[in-house]
Amino acid sequence: MLFKSGKWYEPTPGISHFTAQLLDKGIPGKTAYQIATWFDLFGASVEISAGLDFTSVSLYSLASNVTEILPLFFQLVTNPAFPLDELSQAKDIFSQNLKLNLEKNSFVANRNIRKNIFGELHPYGATLDLPHLDTINPGLLHEYFKSRFIPHEVYITGKLSVPAKNMVMDALSQFQPQALQQPVHYTAMGQQPVQLVEKPESIQTSLRLGKRSINRSHPQYPQLILLNHILGGYFGSRLMKNLREERGLTYGIHSSISPLANDSVFMIGTDVNKQDRELAISEIKNEVNSLCHKPVSKDELMLACNHLLGGLQLDTANPFSVMEKVKTIRTHDLNPEFYNNIFVKISETTPSEINKLAQTHLTPESLYTVAIG
């Protein structure tokens, strides 16, 4: 079940996270322990994830046990209790983990690069910090749940009996359709293009270079993911060859594109010895600049193309991964032939198109830089 209730929609930092965390931590008449025990009894599990744009609640079960556990599952997503003791425990755990993570250079670098690209008031750049925890209480969770937890999409994968199908349809019919309050329109307000944070006790520096990018609906998206693959998307990429194999600056470096519902992020990440920080940043930008101005050889293009297409094919190797593709198409309002078109466009991409694409969407000057350590 998919709900429009991620960070993009939350009125207060942390509300979507803790609402999701507590969905299975108690309903009227049942404690978190009783709920967990019931699902364990039938070999079932519930996964709940609050993201930037959506909250996902998933149930995994043997087909033969579905009718036994569906009633409880639907209670979790219709009538959670949000017990104060469970909320206090969740906040304590989050606080402890955050304190530990803030000591990790990589964690801080990931937080800061998004904050610098989008701005600290933008949902994609905002961070959940310890002072925010004091404002979160069961009343706010109940209020947020009532305003946002109307199923946006429901996906069923597997073999269901007729009674199980009827039970699902009956339960879904209990949700009253209503217009969700539209979120505030946010504008990305980038800040601090270069951020270098010195930590004398650190041996290594975590580097992140990134920028806003294009999302899946853009006509050049297929070619851009191929460009990213050439740059740093797999073991044979240019960044790996330069910084790892030739210069020995890092054990690994990777670039990626993360398309979101309302924007997209391009990111390069690696960890290097502190004394190699400036050289690593320089070489990363050199590789980006090279893609802008030097033609990609046909052999390099073919190798990256085949590796990327092979990975995309593996992404549809089981019913759950196929469902994820269907979910992406529907939640991002894409053409039903989106993934078929990706294969065609990637296969037809030429070296000159890679250069033009890099000049438009990926220049060294456009990259925000964060170095922690």
N, C-alpha and C positions, 0 to 999 in steps of 0.2 A: 504494500500500500504506500502510495506516495502522497505527501501533503506539502502544500506551499507554505512552508513554515521554517525556512532556513534563516541565516543571518540577515539576508536581504529584507526580511519582513519584521524583524524583532524591534520593539519599541525601546528596549533596554538591553545593553550588552549582557549576554549569557542566558537570556530567557529561553531561546530556542534550544540551547544546549541542555539546560537542566530540565526543561519540559520533556524532552526526549529521554533523558537519563532516567526519569522517574515514572515513565509510562508503565513499566512492568514491576514497579516497586510497591505496589499496593492498590487494591480496589476495595470498595466497601465490602467488608466481610472476609477479606483474604489479605494476608500479609505477603511481603515479597518472598519469604521462605516458602509459604504454601503454594504460591504461583510457580516458583521454580521447581518445586517438588512434583507438582502435577505434570508439567511439561516433561520433566525427566522420566517420569513413570511411563510415558508413552514414547520415549526416545525422540522427542521433538525439541526444537530450539527456536528462540526468538532473537532476531538481530535488529537493533534500532540504531540509526545513524542520522545525526543532525548535520547537514552540510551548509554550504553557503546559500543555496537556492531552495533546497528541498529537505524534508525529513522523510526518511525511508523506514518503514516498519515491515519486517519480513518474517514469515513463519515457515519453518522447514519441518516436514513430517512425512512419515510413511503414509501412503495412500489409505491403508487399512485403518489408520488411527485418526484420520482427519475429523470425522464427526465427533470424536470424543474431546478434541482440544479446541475446535473452532469457537464454541461458545465462550470459553475463557479468553481466547485471543481477542475476540471482538469486544469483550468487556474492557480489555486494556486500552483499546483505541476509542472507546466511547465514554468510559466512566472511571478514569484514574482518580485515585484518592490524594496523591501528592502528600504523603505523610511528612510531618515536620521532622521526625527523627531520621527518615531516609534522606530528606533534603539536606539536613545538617551533615550527615555522613558523606553524601555526595560532594558537598562543598568542601569538607575537610580533605577528602581524597584529591579533589581538583587542586586545592591550595598546596598540598604537599608535592604533587606532581609538577605544578607550575614552578614552585621554588627550585626543584631539582632541574627542571628543563631550562630555566633561566641561567643556569650555570654552564649550559652547553652552547658552544659557539654556533653550531649548526641550527639549533632551534631559534636562537636570537636572530641569526641572519635571515632565516625564512620569514619570521615575523616582520622584521624591519624592511625587507625589500618590498613586501606587499604594501606596508604602510607608506613607504616612500613613493611607490608607483601610483597608488590610488588616493592617498591622503588618510589621515587618522580618523576622519569622520565618515568615510565611505565604508559601507558594509564589507567590501572586499579587502579593505585596509585596516579596519578597526580591530583592536585586540581586546581579549577578555582578561582583565587584570584583577588583582586581589581586592582593591576597593569596591569593585562592582559587585562582589559577592554579598556585601552587606545589604544591598538593595533588593536582593532576590528573596521572596517569601512564597509560601504556598498560595496565598491569595493572587499574586501576580501570575503564577503558573496556571491556576484555574482560569483566570481571565484570558490569558494568551491562548490556552488550549481551546476555549470556546470560540475564539475569534478566528483561529487559523486551522484547526484540525478537522477540516472537511475533506474527505478523500478527493484528491485531484485525479489520480489514476490508480487502477487496481490491476495487477498482473498475476495471472495464474499459470504456472508451468507444471506439467506432469499429468498423470491420469487420475481423474476424479470420478467417483461413483455418482450416480444420479442423486442419491440423498445428500451427498456432500455438496454437489452443485446447487441443489435447492436451498441448502442451509446457507451457502455463501450469498446467493441472490436475496434470500429473505433478510439476512443481516445487513446487506448493503442498502436494501430498500428502507431501512430504518433511519438512514442518514437523510436529513432534510436539506434539499438543495437550497443554497443561499449564496448571495453575491458576497464574495470576500472583499474586505476593505483593501483598496489599492494602496500599495506602498508608496512612500515618498520617492520622487524621482531624484536619483543621486547623480552628481557629476564628479568624475574623477578629478582630484586636485593634487597633482603630483608635487612632492616636496623633496628637498635635499637630494639632488641627482647623484652626489657622491658622499658616502658615509663611511668613515674609517674609525673604528673603535679599538683603541689599543688596550690590551689586557696583558700586563707584564708577566703574569704567571702562566700564560698560554704558550705552548710550543707551536701549535698550529693556528692557522687563520682560516676561517670559513668564508668563502667567497660566493656571492650571489650577484649575477648581472641579469637584468630583466627589463621588460617594458610591456605596455599594453599591446595586444595583438588583435587578430581577427578571429571570429568564431566560426562555427561550422556552417552557418548560413551564407558566408562570404563565398563568392564564386572561385576565389583563388585559394581557398582553404586546402584542397587536396595537394596542390603544388607546394604550399607552405610546409605541410607536414613532411613532404619529401625533402625540402630544403633543410628542415630541422634535422632530419635523419642523417643527411650528409654531414651536417655540422657537428652534431653531438648526440644523435639518437641511438647509436649502437656501438659495439666494441670496435668496429672498423672505421669509426667516424674520424673526421679531421682533428677535432679537439683531443680525442684519445691518442691518436698517432703523435700529435705534436707534444702535448703536455705530459703524457704518460710514457710513451714508447721512446721518443727522441730525447726529451729533456729530463725525464724522471722527476717531474715536479709534483706528481700526485699518483695515488693508486687508482683513481677513477674520476672522471668528469662526465657530466651528462647535461644535455639540453632537452627542453620539453615545451610543449604548448598545452596549456590547460584551458579549454574552452568552457566558459560559464554561461549561465542563462542570459546575462546582461552585459557581458564583456568577455575578455580573454587575456591570458597572461603567457608571455614567453619568458622562459627562465633558463639560465645556465648556472650550475652549481658544482662546487668542488671544495676540497680541503687541501691546503698546501702548508709547507713549513713557513713560519712567519717571515724569514729572511727572503723567501721567494715570492712574496705577495705581489710586489710591483711587476716582477717579470711575468708572473702568471696572468695578471690583468692585461698586460701589454700583449702577450701572445694570444689570449682569447680574442682581443679586439683585432689583432692582425688576421686571425682566421675569419672573423666576420667580415672584415674589409676585403679579404681575398675573394670571398663568395660574391661580393658586390662587383668586383672589377675583373677577376680572372675566370676564364671559361672553365667549366667543369668537364673533365674528360668523359668520353662516352663509356669507358670501362668503369670509372668511379660511379657514374650515374646509374649504370645498369646494375652494379653490385648493390648499391643502396636501395634502388627500386625493388629488386628481387627480395632483398631482406625485409623491407617494409611490407610488401605485399604478402610475403610468407607469414609474417607476424599477424597481419590482419586476418588471414585465413584461419590461423590458430585461435583467434579470438572468437570464432564461431564453432568451436569444436564440441560444445555440449549445449543442451537446452537452456541452461541458465545464462550462458554468455550470449546466446541468440536473443534471449529476452532482454538483456541489457542493451543490445543494439536497437531493438524495437522501442524500448523505453526512451533511448536517446532521440530517436526520430520523432517520437510523439511529444516529448517534453520540450524539444527545441524547435518544434513546428517545421521539420525538415521534409523534403520530398521523400516519398516512400522508396524511391530508387537511390537514395543518398549513398549508400555503401556500394552499390553497383557502379554508380557514377564515379566514386572515388577511385575504384580500380582502373577504370578507363582513363581518367584524367591523369593519374599518376603514371600510368604506362605510356602516355603520349607526351609527357613533359620533356622538353628539349633543354640542352645546356644553356642556351641563350635565355630561356624563360627563367631559369634559376637565377641568373645574374640580375635580370630586370626585377624579379620578385624581391631579391635581397636589397636592391637599391631602394625599393618602395617600402618594404616592411621591416628591414633589419639592417640598420647602419650602426657603426660603432658609436656615433654621436648620440643615438637615440636611447642607449642603454643606461639605466640606473645601475649604480654600483654600491654594494654593501660589503664591507670587510670587517669581520668580528674576530678579534684576537690579535 
